[in-house]
């Protein structure tokens, strides 16, 4: 399969995924995702909060059918986000959450690069 993937990339067949249209307000126990972040809703959200989540790119996803890997947003951060009194505070808390996830992703990518660079190369067999 890897040769096919390389060929498709070389031909420019790959296209970024489009953002799904916003759906109905999720129920408690649902998962919402944005880029590489995932929130498991353990608390009810208002219609106003869901409208804001939708504007910011969050979408409801059925995790049973998804093979993608997401970073789970900490429960205390979700609680702080859901308990914000107004949309201005909501945006501030949301920004902190998203920037924290982005920072984690950057750190992980740097670790992967360092790990690739530091792998010892196999030595050719000694000639006799």
C-alpha positions as CSV (number, residue, x, y, z in Angstrom):
1,X,0.0,0.0,0.0
2,X,2.8,2.4,0.6
3,X,3.8,2.5,-3.1
4,X,0.2,3.5,-3.9
5,X,0.3,6.2,-1.3
6,X,3.5,7.6,-2.7
7,X,2.1,7.5,-6.2
8,X,-1.0,9.3,-5.1
9,X,1.0,12.0,-3.3
10,X,3.3,12.4,-6.3
11,X,0.3,12.9,-8.6
12,X,-1.3,15.4,-6.3
13,X,-4.4,13.4,-5.7
14,X,-4.4,14.0,-2.0
15,X,-6.6,16.8,-0.8
16,X,-7.2,18.2,2.7
17,X,-10.4,17.1,4.3
18,X,-13.2,19.6,4.3
19,X,-14.8,20.7,7.5
20,X,-18.1,18.8,8.2
21,X,-21.2,20.9,8.4
22,X,-22.3,21.7,12.0
23,X,-24.8,19.2,13.4
24,X,-27.3,19.2,16.2
25,X,-26.2,20.1,19.7
26,X,-24.5,17.0,21.1
27,X,-25.9,15.1,24.1
28,X,-23.9,14.4,27.3
29,X,-21.5,11.5,26.6
30,X,-20.8,12.6,23.0
31,X,-17.4,13.5,21.6
32,X,-16.6,16.7,19.7
33,X,-13.4,17.2,17.8
34,X,-11.5,20.0,16.2
35,X,-8.3,19.3,14.2
36,X,-6.4,17.0,16.6
37,X,-8.3,17.8,19.8
38,X,-11.2,15.8,21.3
39,X,-13.6,16.8,24.1
40,X,-15.7,14.1,25.8
41,X,-18.8,16.0,26.9
42,X,-19.6,14.9,30.5
43,X,-21.5,18.1,31.2
44,X,-24.5,19.6,29.3
45,X,-23.8,22.6,27.1
46,X,-26.2,25.4,26.2
47,X,-27.4,26.1,22.7
48,X,-25.4,29.3,22.7
49,X,-22.2,27.4,23.7
50,X,-22.8,24.8,21.0
51,X,-23.3,27.6,18.4
52,X,-19.9,29.0,19.5
53,X,-18.2,25.6,19.4
54,X,-19.6,25.1,15.9
55,X,-18.3,28.6,14.8
56,X,-14.8,27.6,16.1
57,X,-14.7,24.4,14.1
58,X,-15.8,21.8,16.6
59,X,-17.9,18.9,15.2
60,X,-19.6,15.9,16.7
61,X,-17.9,12.6,15.8
62,X,-18.8,9.0,16.5
63,X,-15.6,7.7,18.0
64,X,-16.6,4.1,17.4
65,X,-16.2,4.5,13.6
66,X,-13.2,6.8,13.6
67,X,-9.7,5.6,13.3
68,X,-8.0,9.0,13.7
69,X,-6.1,9.7,16.9
70,X,-7.0,12.8,18.8
71,X,-5.6,14.4,21.9
72,X,-8.1,14.4,24.8
73,X,-8.7,17.8,26.4
74,X,-8.4,17.6,30.1
75,X,-11.6,17.2,32.1
76,X,-10.9,20.3,34.3
77,X,-10.4,22.4,31.2
78,X,-13.7,21.2,29.7
79,X,-15.4,22.0,33.0
80,X,-13.9,25.5,33.0
81,X,-15.0,26.0,29.4
82,X,-18.6,24.8,30.0
83,X,-19.0,26.9,33.2
84,X,-17.9,30.2,31.7
85,X,-20.5,32.9,32.3
86,X,-20.3,34.6,28.9
87,X,-18.9,34.2,25.4
88,X,-15.9,36.5,26.0
89,X,-14.7,34.2,28.9
90,X,-15.5,31.2,26.7
91,X,-13.2,32.5,24.0
92,X,-10.4,33.1,26.4
93,X,-10.6,29.6,27.9
94,X,-11.0,28.1,24.5
95,X,-7.8,29.9,23.2
96,X,-5.8,28.5,26.2
97,X,-7.0,25.0,25.5
98,X,-6.3,25.1,21.8
99,X,-2.9,26.7,22.2
100,X,-2.0,24.1,24.8
101,X,-2.9,21.3,22.4
102,X,-1.0,22.9,19.6
103,X,2.1,23.2,21.9
104,X,1.8,19.5,22.7
105,X,1.7,18.6,19.0
106,X,4.8,20.8,18.3
107,X,6.8,19.2,21.2
108,X,5.9,15.7,20.0
109,X,6.9,16.5,16.4
110,X,10.3,17.9,17.7
111,X,10.8,14.7,19.7
112,X,10.1,12.6,16.6
113,X,12.6,14.6,14.5
114,X,15.3,14.2,17.2
115,X,14.6,10.5,17.5
116,X,14.9,10.0,13.7
117,X,18.2,12.0,13.7
118,X,19.7,10.1,16.7
119,X,19.0,6.6,15.3
120,X,22.3,4.8,14.8
121,X,22.9,3.9,11.2
122,X,23.6,0.3,10.5
123,X,27.2,-0.3,9.7
124,X,28.2,-2.3,6.7
125,X,29.5,-5.8,7.4
126,X,33.3,-5.9,8.0
127,X,35.1,-7.3,5.0
128,X,37.6,-10.1,5.6
